[in-house]
Amino acid sequence: MIRLQATKGFTLVELLLAMVVFSSLIALATYSLMHFERFWHKDLGKFQQVKFSNQSLLQLRDVIHSAYPQIVLTEHNKEAYYFLGREEGLTFVSYAPIFSPISEPAVVRIFRENSATGYQLVYEEAPLNNQVLIYLKQELNFVHRLILKDNISRLAFSYCGLPKRSVGLDLTLKNDPGCFLVYDGVETKLNPELVIIDLAGEQLVFNLPNADRLTEKKSLDF
């Protein structure tokens, strides 16, 4: 007589232990995945923020490099240059603004603004496509605004160049170039050579075209 040997199965205790181990592995994997996803989005957010900041600063460079020494009239009908630079920001005319079409000028102001975590670097633009800039105190509509950089502990502007247009043959008047916290085109009769933006110790230096260099270039081209 042949006896059939029964196949040994799992006991209830072994099945419960296997389910506990499997559940623990799933919980651990889920927890790790949640942490990975959180840190991934955090790092990705930082990357996107740095990328946007760098792109904005490159746009800012193009705007400042395309500054134009615009001549306007004061309230006394005297000619003046439309440029005003102070420690908290500057205003000028650019032929490469961020929002307006190419070659359409706009009045641009770049300045610091208080925020909850320090300062932010702000860009504002008033297109000149439907009007001509004639007067120094002409009313403008700044319809575009962009925050170029945020969370800045220290933010200041300075300007380097001649303190005034050439004084002619009078050698007793000193007109040596220097760097200033205030640069007013009404007084200097030209744009500065450089604009320096101090971002918490990191200095961004931008070249500006002024009237003297433009006159020299035109004479050479002729």
GROMACS elastic network, one bead per residue, 0.5 to 0.9 nm:
[ bonds ]
;  ai    aj funct       b0    kb
   10    13     6  0.80761   500
   10    14     6  0.61027   500
   10    15     6  0.63920   500
   11    14     6  0.52896   500
   11    15     6  0.63182   500
   11    16     6  0.87089   500
   12    15     6  0.50947   500
   12    16     6  0.61674   500
   12    17     6  0.86404   500
   13    16     6  0.51391   500
   13    17     6  0.61849   500
   13    18     6  0.86452   500
   14    17     6  0.50866   500
   14    18     6  0.61744   500
   14    19     6  0.86428   500
   15    18     6  0.51316   500
   15    19     6  0.62390   500
   15    20     6  0.87048   500
   16    19     6  0.50935   500
   16    20     6  0.62254   500
   16    21     6  0.87476   500
   17    20     6  0.51061   500
   17    21     6  0.62815   500
   17    22     6  0.85907   500
   18    21     6  0.52315   500
   18    22     6  0.60870   500
   18    23     6  0.85310   500
   19    22     6  0.50714   500
   19    23     6  0.59895   500
   19    24     6  0.84930   500
   20    23     6  0.51546   500
   20    24     6  0.61358   500
   20    25     6  0.86911   500
   21    24     6  0.50872   500
   21    25     6  0.62749   500
   21    26     6  0.87466   500
   22    25     6  0.51566   500
   22    26     6  0.63175   500
   22    27     6  0.86792   500
   23    26     6  0.51039   500
   23    27     6  0.61225   500
   23    28     6  0.85698   500
   24    27     6  0.50806   500
   24    28     6  0.60853   500
   24    29     6  0.85308   500
   25    28     6  0.51140   500
   25    29     6  0.60788   500
   25    30     6  0.85251   500
   26    29     6  0.51037   500
   26    30     6  0.60397   500
   26    31     6  0.85321   500
   27    30     6  0.51121   500
   27    31     6  0.61060   500
   27    32     6  0.85938   500
   28    31     6  0.51397   500
   28    32     6  0.61560   500
   28    33     6  0.85467   500
   29    32     6  0.51475   500
   29    33     6  0.60642   500
   29    34     6  0.85963   500
   30    33     6  0.50718   500
   30    34     6  0.61548   500
   30    35     6  0.87094   500
   31    34     6  0.51820   500
   31    35     6  0.63735   500
   31    36     6  0.86807   500
   32    35     6  0.51718   500
   32    36     6  0.61148   500
   32    37     6  0.85717   500
   33    36     6  0.50091   500
   33    37     6  0.60292   500
   33    38     6  0.84957   500
   34    37     6  0.51665   500
   34    38     6  0.61412   500
   34    39     6  0.86853   500
   35    38     6  0.50957   500
   35    39     6  0.61743   500
   35    40     6  0.83724   500
   36    39     6  0.52899   500
   36    40     6  0.58875   500
   36    41     6  0.85866   500
   37    41     6  0.61538   500
   37    42     6  0.84683   500
   38    41     6  0.53631   500
   38    42     6  0.61577   500
   38    43     6  0.86988   500
   39    43     6  0.60378   500
   39    44     6  0.83365   500
   40    43     6  0.52349   500
   40    44     6  0.59513   500
   40    45     6  0.83989   500
   41    45     6  0.58638   500
   41    46     6  0.85125   500
   42    45     6  0.50878   500
   42    46     6  0.63335   500
   42    47     6  0.86966   500
   43    46     6  0.50520   500
   43    47     6  0.61680   500
   43    48     6  0.86275   500
   44    48     6  0.61335   500
   44    49     6  0.84931   500
   45    48     6  0.51084   500
   45    49     6  0.60656   500
   45    50     6  0.86120   500
   46    50     6  0.61406   500
   46    51     6  0.84703   500
   47    50     6  0.51900   500
   47    51     6  0.60322   500
   47    52     6  0.85502   500
   48    52     6  0.60458   500
   48    53     6  0.84719   500
   49    52     6  0.51750   500
   49    53     6  0.60911   500
   49    54     6  0.86318   500
   50    53     6  0.50119   500
   50    54     6  0.61196   500
   50    55     6  0.85515   500
   51    54     6  0.52491   500
   51    55     6  0.61838   500
   51    56     6  0.85725   500
   52    55     6  0.51204   500
   52    56     6  0.60589   500
   52    57     6  0.86309   500
   52   148     6  0.82632   500
   52   149     6  0.88443   500
   53    56     6  0.50937   500
   53    57     6  0.62410   500
   53    58     6  0.86955   500
   53   148     6  0.62542   500
   53   149     6  0.59844   500
   53   150     6  0.88747   500
   54    57     6  0.51317   500
   54    58     6  0.62528   500
   54    59     6  0.86775   500
   54   148     6  0.89095   500
   55    58     6  0.51021   500
   55    59     6  0.62803   500
   55    60     6  0.86009   500
   55   148     6  0.89485   500
   56    59     6  0.50378   500
   56    60     6  0.61074   500
   56    61     6  0.86529   500
   56   147     6  0.87098   500
   56   148     6  0.55600   500
   56   149     6  0.79680   500
   57    61     6  0.61880   500
   57    62     6  0.87703   500
   57   148     6  0.69724   500
   57   149     6  0.84177   500
   58    61     6  0.50574   500
   58    62     6  0.65261   500
   58    63     6  0.87841   500
   59    62     6  0.52006   500
   59    63     6  0.62784   500
   59    64     6  0.87828   500
   59    97     6  0.84203   500
   59    98     6  0.67669   500
   60    63     6  0.50538   500
   60    64     6  0.62376   500
   60    65     6  0.85070   500
   60    97     6  0.86057   500
   60    98     6  0.80131   500
   60   110     6  0.89750   500
   60   123     6  0.85087   500
   60   148     6  0.83794   500
   61    64     6  0.53275   500
   61    65     6  0.59991   500
   61    66     6  0.85460   500
   61   205     6  0.88958   500
   61   206     6  0.65262   500
   61   207     6  0.86314   500
   62    65     6  0.51147   500
   62    66     6  0.61653   500
   62    67     6  0.88468   500
   62    96     6  0.65936   500
   62    97     6  0.79916   500
   62    98     6  0.86749   500
   63    66     6  0.53132   500
   63    67     6  0.66258   500
   63    94     6  0.60746   500
   63    95     6  0.73868   500
   63    96     6  0.51786   500
   63    97     6  0.53707   500
   63    98     6  0.70371   500
   63   108     6  0.84224   500
   64    67     6  0.51884   500
   64    68     6  0.89740   500
   64    92     6  0.86778   500
   64    93     6  0.89558   500
   64    94     6  0.69155   500
   64    96     6  0.82205   500
   64    97     6  0.87316   500
   64   195     6  0.83306   500
   64   206     6  0.67436   500
   64   207     6  0.72949   500
   64   208     6  0.63988   500
   64   209     6  0.89724   500
   65    68     6  0.87885   500
   65    94     6  0.82054   500
   65    96     6  0.83629   500
   65   206     6  0.68091   500
   65   207     6  0.58360   500
   65   208     6  0.52779   500
   65   209     6  0.70027   500
   66    93     6  0.83977   500
   66    94     6  0.53140   500
   66    95     6  0.54532   500
   66    96     6  0.56523   500
   66    97     6  0.82528   500
   66   208     6  0.72469   500
   66   209     6  0.74121   500
   67    70     6  0.87750   500
   67    92     6  0.67264   500
   67    93     6  0.55833   500
   67    95     6  0.64362   500
   67    96     6  0.78497   500
   67   191     6  0.87595   500
   67   208     6  0.61841   500
   67   209     6  0.64995   500
   67   210     6  0.83449   500
   68    82     6  0.87584   500
   68    92     6  0.75491   500
   68    93     6  0.55295   500
   68    94     6  0.56071   500
   68    95     6  0.69102   500
   68   105     6  0.88571   500
   68   191     6  0.83572   500
   68   208     6  0.82124   500
   68   209     6  0.67573   500
   68   210     6  0.72423   500
   68   211     6  0.82879   500
   69    81     6  0.62153   500
   69    82     6  0.67398   500
   69    83     6  0.75223   500
   69    92     6  0.80992   500
   69    93     6  0.72948   500
   69    94     6  0.88972   500
   69   185     6  0.88026   500
   69   190     6  0.66513   500
   69   191     6  0.61714   500
   69   209     6  0.74082   500
   69   210     6  0.57907   500
   69   211     6  0.58646   500
   69   214     6  0.89334   500
   70    80     6  0.82994   500
   70    81     6  0.56512   500
   70    82     6  0.54152   500
   70    83     6  0.79685   500
   70    92     6  0.81663   500
   70    93     6  0.66590   500
   70   133     6  0.83696   500
   70   211     6  0.88128   500
   71    79     6  0.63301   500
   71    80     6  0.55385   500
   71    82     6  0.60901   500
   71   133     6  0.87228   500
   71   134     6  0.77761   500
   71   135     6  0.87432   500
   71   136     6  0.87216   500
   71   189     6  0.89707   500
   72    77     6  0.87282   500
   72    78     6  0.80951   500
   72    79     6  0.56486   500
   72    80     6  0.53811   500
   72    81     6  0.61255   500
   72    82     6  0.63371   500
   72   133     6  0.70383   500
   72   134     6  0.50141   500
   72   135     6  0.50649   500
   72   136     6  0.55948   500
   73    76     6  0.75315   500
   73    77     6  0.50407   500
   73    78     6  0.52694   500
   73    80     6  0.59469   500
   73    81     6  0.84584   500
   73   134     6  0.62124   500
   73   136     6  0.56814   500
   73   137     6  0.86628   500
   74    77     6  0.50250   500
   74    78     6  0.52596   500
   74    79     6  0.63984   500
   74    80     6  0.65796   500
   74   135     6  0.61019   500
   74   136     6  0.53212   500
   74   137     6  0.73987   500
   74   186     6  0.83756   500
   75    78     6  0.74263   500
   75   135     6  0.76373   500
   75   136     6  0.75066   500
   75   137     6  0.77715   500
   76    79     6  0.89322   500
   77   135     6  0.85439   500
   79   186     6  0.79836   500
   79   189     6  0.86290   500
   80    83     6  0.87964   500
   80   136     6  0.75938   500
   80   185     6  0.63448   500
   80   187     6  0.78263   500
   80   188     6  0.87314   500
   80   189     6  0.61947   500
   80   190     6  0.84665   500
   81    84     6  0.86514   500
   81   136     6  0.82871   500
   81   184     6  0.81337   500
   81   186     6  0.55611   500
   81   187     6  0.84602   500
   81   188     6  0.80699   500
   81   189     6  0.56700   500
   81   190     6  0.60774   500
   81   191     6  0.74699   500
   82    91     6  0.78510   500
   82    92     6  0.59490   500
   82    93     6  0.70954   500
   82   135     6  0.88970   500
   82   136     6  0.65947   500
   82   184     6  0.83514   500
   82   185     6  0.59082   500
   82   186     6  0.73764   500
   82   190     6  0.87178   500
   82   191     6  0.84933   500
   83    90     6  0.74306   500
   83    91     6  0.57521   500
   83    93     6  0.75816   500
   83   183     6  0.77194   500
   83   184     6  0.60630   500
   83   186     6  0.76908   500
   83   190     6  0.80399   500
   83   191     6  0.65481   500
   83   192     6  0.88727   500
   84    89     6  0.84511   500
   84    90     6  0.55375   500
   84    91     6  0.53038   500
   84    92     6  0.67629   500
   84   182     6  0.77093   500
   84   183     6  0.59265   500
   84   185     6  0.60026   500
   84   186     6  0.82061   500
   84   191     6  0.88751   500
   85    88     6  0.80962   500
   85    89     6  0.60119   500
   85    91     6  0.64640   500
   85    92     6  0.85246   500
   85   157     6  0.78564   500
   85   158     6  0.76385   500
   85   159     6  0.72972   500
   85   181     6  0.74966   500
   85   182     6  0.54210   500
   85   184     6  0.61025   500
   85   185     6  0.84179   500
   85   195     6  0.88087   500
   86    89     6  0.52793   500
   86    90     6  0.59773   500
   86   156     6  0.88007   500
   86   157     6  0.66922   500
   86   158     6  0.71426   500
   86   159     6  0.84495   500
   86   180     6  0.86898   500
   86   181     6  0.56918   500
   86   183     6  0.65273   500
   86   184     6  0.82208   500
   87    90     6  0.81308   500
   87   111     6  0.87899   500
   87   155     6  0.88251   500
   87   156     6  0.54760   500
   87   158     6  0.60954   500
   87   159     6  0.89576   500
   87   180     6  0.88366   500
   87   181     6  0.52239   500
   87   182     6  0.65417   500
   88   110     6  0.87093   500
   88   111     6  0.56713   500
   88   112     6  0.56808   500
   88   113     6  0.83321   500
   88   155     6  0.78940   500
   88   156     6  0.59413   500
   88   157     6  0.61541   500
   88   158     6  0.89850   500
   88   181     6  0.89673   500
   89   109     6  0.72203   500
   89   110     6  0.54854   500
   89   112     6  0.62935   500
   89   156     6  0.75424   500
   89   157     6  0.60271   500
   89   158     6  0.86578   500
   89   197     6  0.89458   500
   90   108     6  0.82056   500
   90   109     6  0.55699   500
   90   110     6  0.55389   500
   90   111     6  0.63477   500
   90   157     6  0.79904   500
   90   183     6  0.88744   500
   91   107     6  0.71144   500
   91   108     6  0.56313   500
   91   110     6  0.66333   500
   91   111     6  0.85685   500
   92   106     6  0.85076   500
   92   107     6  0.57270   500
   92   108     6  0.55414   500
   92   109     6  0.65669   500
   93    97     6  0.88098   500
   93   105     6  0.67043   500
   93   106     6  0.57299   500
   93   108     6  0.59856   500
   93   109     6  0.87386   500
   94    97     6  0.59130   500
   94   103     6  0.89997   500
   94   104     6  0.85755   500
   94   105     6  0.55671   500
   94   106     6  0.56646   500
   94   107     6  0.63794   500
   94   108     6  0.67146   500
   95   102     6  0.73362   500
   95   103     6  0.53390   500
   95   104     6  0.59438   500
   95   106     6  0.66766   500
   96    99     6  0.88102   500
   96   100     6  0.78073   500
   96   101     6  0.80535   500
   96   102     6  0.61100   500
   96   103     6  0.62966   500
   96   104     6  0.73565   500
   96   105     6  0.69102   500
   96   106     6  0.80301   500
   97   100     6  0.57639   500
   97   101     6  0.77618   500
   97   102     6  0.76679   500
   97   103     6  0.85737   500
   97   104     6  0.79566   500
   97   105     6  0.70184   500
   97   106     6  0.62938   500
   97   107     6  0.82932   500
   97   108     6  0.73968   500
   97   125     6  0.74002   500
   97   127     6  0.84924   500
   98   101     6  0.81915   500
   98   102     6  0.88917   500
   98   125     6  0.79901   500
   99   102     6  0.89618   500
   99   125     6  0.75705   500
   99   127     6  0.83823   500
   99   144     6  0.71804   500
  100   103     6  0.83838   500
  100   104     6  0.63698   500
  100   105     6  0.75877   500
  100   106     6  0.72388   500
  100   125     6  0.84487   500
  100   126     6  0.88230   500
  100   127     6  0.63783   500
  100   128     6  0.88395   500
  100   129     6  0.83757   500
  101   104     6  0.56522   500
  101   105     6  0.84915   500
  102   105     6  0.82159   500
  104   127     6  0.77282   500
  104   128     6  0.71516   500
  104   129     6  0.62930   500
  105   127     6  0.65867   500
  105   128     6  0.57515   500
  105   129     6  0.70671   500
  106   125     6  0.64374   500
  106   126     6  0.54612   500
  106   128     6  0.50193   500
  106   129     6  0.76888   500
  107   124     6  0.84649   500
  107   125     6  0.58557   500
  107   126     6  0.51040   500
  107   127     6  0.64123   500
  107   128     6  0.71456   500
  107   133     6  0.88444   500
  107   140     6  0.82037   500
  107   142     6  0.82563   500
  108   123     6  0.73216   500
  108   124     6  0.58512   500
  108   126     6  0.64165   500
  108   127     6  0.85414   500
  108   142     6  0.83973   500
  109   122     6  0.82159   500
  109   123     6  0.60452   500
  109   124     6  0.53793   500
  109   125     6  0.65649   500
  109   126     6  0.86908   500
  110   121     6  0.71975   500
  110   122     6  0.56972   500
  110   124     6  0.64882   500
  110   125     6  0.88696   500
  111   120     6  0.83971   500
  111   121     6  0.59661   500
  111   122     6  0.54411   500
  111   123     6  0.68046   500
  111   124     6  0.86187   500
  111   156     6  0.87609   500
  111   157     6  0.84482   500
  112   119     6  0.62320   500
  112   120     6  0.56725   500
  112   122     6  0.60214   500
  112   123     6  0.89868   500
  112   155     6  0.67115   500
  112   156     6  0.76248   500
  112   157     6  0.89840   500
  113   118     6  0.85718   500
  113   119     6  0.54845   500
  113   120     6  0.53462   500
  113   121     6  0.65832   500
  113   122     6  0.68407   500
  114   117     6  0.81662   500
  114   118     6  0.60578   500
  114   120     6  0.64342   500
  115   118     6  0.52321   500
  115   119     6  0.51748   500
  115   120     6  0.63805   500
  115   150     6  0.80329   500
  115   151     6  0.75184   500
  115   152     6  0.89381   500
  116   119     6  0.78479   500
  116   151     6  0.81686   500
  117   120     6  0.87516   500
  117   150     6  0.82228   500
  117   151     6  0.53457   500
  117   152     6  0.73932   500
  117   153     6  0.75039   500
  118   150     6  0.80424   500
  118   151     6  0.55842   500
  118   152     6  0.54643   500
  118   153     6  0.50117   500
  118   154     6  0.73067   500
  118   155     6  0.89314   500
  119   149     6  0.86482   500
  119   150     6  0.64184   500
  119   151     6  0.58578   500
  119   153     6  0.62481   500
  119   154     6  0.69021   500
  119   155     6  0.67515   500
  120   147     6  0.68433   500
  120   148     6  0.74751   500
  120   149     6  0.55776   500
  120   151     6  0.61062   500
  120   152     6  0.60490   500
  120   153     6  0.89378   500
  120   155     6  0.80588   500
  121   146     6  0.86803   500
  121   147     6  0.59059   500
  121   148     6  0.54020   500
  121   149     6  0.51022   500
  121   150     6  0.64057   500
  121   152     6  0.80950   500
  121   155     6  0.78823   500
  122   145     6  0.72494   500
  122   146     6  0.59059   500
  122   148     6  0.57654   500
  122   149     6  0.74099   500
  122   150     6  0.87959   500
  123   144     6  0.80680   500
  123   145     6  0.56479   500
  123   146     6  0.50806   500
  123   147     6  0.61712   500
  123   148     6  0.67260   500
  124   142     6  0.61880   500
  124   143     6  0.75414   500
  124   144     6  0.54795   500
  124   146     6  0.64435   500
  124   147     6  0.87924   500
  125   141     6  0.81686   500
  125   142     6  0.51274   500
  125   143     6  0.64164   500
  125   144     6  0.51037   500
  125   145     6  0.65782   500
  125   146     6  0.89020   500
  126   140     6  0.62669   500
  126   141     6  0.52918   500
  126   143     6  0.59529   500
  126   144     6  0.68848   500
  127   130     6  0.78037   500
  127   131     6  0.84928   500
  127   140     6  0.84078   500
  127   141     6  0.76233   500
  127   142     6  0.74539   500
  127   143     6  0.78829   500
  127   144     6  0.86613   500
  128   131     6  0.52370   500
  128   132     6  0.63786   500
  128   133     6  0.72692   500
  128   140     6  0.85955   500
  129   132     6  0.78718   500
  133   136     6  0.80482   500
  133   138     6  0.71783   500
  134   137     6  0.88993   500
  134   138     6  0.72086   500
  135   138     6  0.50425   500
  135   139     6  0.87983   500
  137   140     6  0.88246   500
  141   144     6  0.88983   500
  142   145     6  0.76191   500
  147   150     6  0.71370   500
  149   152     6  0.74895   500
  152   155     6  0.66035   500
  152   199     6  0.66890   500
  152   200     6  0.63819   500
  153   199     6  0.78493   500
  153   200     6  0.57338   500
  154   198     6  0.73698   500
  154   199     6  0.59968   500
  154   201     6  0.75439   500
  155   197     6  0.71647   500
  155   198     6  0.54420   500
  155   200     6  0.60455   500
  155   201     6  0.85107   500
  156   181     6  0.88243   500
  156   196     6  0.83007   500
  156   197     6  0.59145   500
  156   198     6  0.51781   500
  156   199     6  0.71206   500
  156   200     6  0.85667   500
  157   181     6  0.68112   500
  157   182     6  0.88575   500
  157   195     6  0.72265   500
  157   196     6  0.57150   500
  157   198     6  0.62601   500
  158   179     6  0.66808   500
  158   180     6  0.56552   500
  158   182     6  0.71464   500
  158   183     6  0.82943   500
  158   194     6  0.84121   500
  158   195     6  0.60819   500
  158   196     6  0.51845   500
  158   197     6  0.66671   500
  158   198     6  0.81871   500
  159   178     6  0.82358   500
  159   179     6  0.52837   500
  159   180     6  0.51691   500
  159   181     6  0.62929   500
  159   182     6  0.71947   500
  159   183     6  0.65392   500
  159   192     6  0.61677   500
  159   193     6  0.75477   500
  159   194     6  0.56884   500
  159   196     6  0.60753   500
  159   197     6  0.89072   500
  160   163     6  0.85825   500
  160   177     6  0.70623   500
  160   178     6  0.54178   500
  160   180     6  0.61655   500
  160   181     6  0.89014   500
  160   183     6  0.85569   500
  160   192     6  0.56979   500
  160   193     6  0.57429   500
  160   194     6  0.50164   500
  160   195     6  0.65700   500
  160   196     6  0.78948   500
  161   164     6  0.85526   500
  161   176     6  0.83953   500
  161   178     6  0.55634   500
  161   179     6  0.64343   500
  161   180     6  0.83376   500
  161   191     6  0.79701   500
  161   194     6  0.66452   500
  162   165     6  0.69063   500
  162   166     6  0.83202   500
  162   175     6  0.64259   500
  162   176     6  0.61585   500
  162   178     6  0.64251   500
  162   179     6  0.85088   500
  162   188     6  0.76379   500
  162   190     6  0.84832   500
  162   191     6  0.87825   500
  162   192     6  0.68995   500
  162   193     6  0.78403   500
  163   175     6  0.63580   500
  163   176     6  0.72690   500
  163   177     6  0.64658   500
  163   178     6  0.72646   500
  163   179     6  0.87100   500
  163   180     6  0.84765   500
  163   183     6  0.78718   500
  163   187     6  0.82523   500
  163   188     6  0.56754   500
  163   189     6  0.89566   500
  163   190     6  0.89437   500
  163   192     6  0.83784   500
  164   167     6  0.76548   500
  164   175     6  0.68298   500
  164   177     6  0.89805   500
  164   185     6  0.87056   500
  164   187     6  0.68089   500
  164   189     6  0.60984   500
  164   190     6  0.70732   500
  165   168     6  0.88463   500
  165   175     6  0.82476   500
  165   187     6  0.89504   500
  165   188     6  0.59048   500
  165   189     6  0.55870   500
  165   190     6  0.63236   500
  165   212     6  0.83071   500
  166   169     6  0.88854   500
  166   175     6  0.73248   500
  167   170     6  0.64590   500
  167   171     6  0.80344   500
  167   173     6  0.69936   500
  167   174     6  0.82974   500
  167   175     6  0.72806   500
  168   171     6  0.78319   500
  169   172     6  0.88595   500
  170   173     6  0.61051   500
  170   174     6  0.89508   500
  171   174     6  0.70011   500
  179   182     6  0.89609   500
  179   194     6  0.86747   500
  180   183     6  0.65553   500
  183   186     6  0.89161   500
  183   187     6  0.80331   500
  183   188     6  0.72955   500
  183   191     6  0.81651   500
  183   192     6  0.73306   500
  184   187     6  0.55322   500
  184   188     6  0.61411   500
  184   189     6  0.81794   500
  184   190     6  0.86234   500
  184   191     6  0.83790   500
  185   189     6  0.51428   500
  185   190     6  0.56225   500
  185   191     6  0.63233   500
  185   192     6  0.86116   500
  186   189     6  0.57515   500
  186   190     6  0.81821   500
  187   190     6  0.84398   500
  188   191     6  0.75352   500
  188   192     6  0.86123   500
  189   211     6  0.86080   500
  190   210     6  0.58639   500
  190   211     6  0.59290   500
  190   212     6  0.76550   500
  191   194     6  0.87311   500
  191   208     6  0.71577   500
  191   209     6  0.71222   500
  191   211     6  0.70834   500
  192   195     6  0.71392   500
  192   207     6  0.84660   500
  192   208     6  0.66129   500
  192   209     6  0.79570   500
  192   210     6  0.67161   500
  193   206     6  0.84656   500
  193   207     6  0.59032   500
  193   208     6  0.52856   500
  193   209     6  0.67809   500
  193   210     6  0.68305   500
  194   205     6  0.66483   500
  194   206     6  0.55306   500
  194   208     6  0.57921   500
  194   209     6  0.88799   500
  195   204     6  0.81433   500
  195   205     6  0.58726   500
  195   206     6  0.51636   500
  195   207     6  0.65397   500
  195   208     6  0.72934   500
  196   203     6  0.64308   500
  196   204     6  0.56168   500
  196   206     6  0.64059   500
  196   207     6  0.89928   500
  197   202     6  0.81345   500
  197   203     6  0.56452   500
  197   204     6  0.51026   500
  197   205     6  0.65969   500
  197   206     6  0.83886   500
  198   201     6  0.57914   500
  198   202     6  0.56612   500
  198   204     6  0.64360   500
  198   205     6  0.88250   500
  199   203     6  0.61334   500
  199   204     6  0.75608   500
  200   203     6  0.81429   500
  209   212     6  0.83743   500
  209   213     6  0.65061   500
  209   214     6  0.69341   500
  210   213     6  0.56055   500
  210   214     6  0.63381   500
  210   215     6  0.87906   500
  211   214     6  0.50412   500
  211   215     6  0.60813   500
  211   216     6  0.85474   500
  212   215     6  0.52219   500
  212   216     6  0.62324   500
  212   217     6  0.86640   500
  213   216     6  0.50224   500
  213   217     6  0.60655   500
  213   218     6  0.85826   500
  214   217     6  0.50641   500
  214   218     6  0.61474   500
  214   219     6  0.86280   500
  215   218     6  0.51836   500
  215   219     6  0.62524   500
  215   220     6  0.86735   500
  216   219     6  0.52188   500
  216   220     6  0.62566   500
  216   221     6  0.86511   500
  217   220     6  0.50953   500
  217   221     6  0.60842   500
  217   222     6  0.85440   500
  218   221     6  0.50561   500
  218   222     6  0.61171   500
  219   222     6  0.50833   500
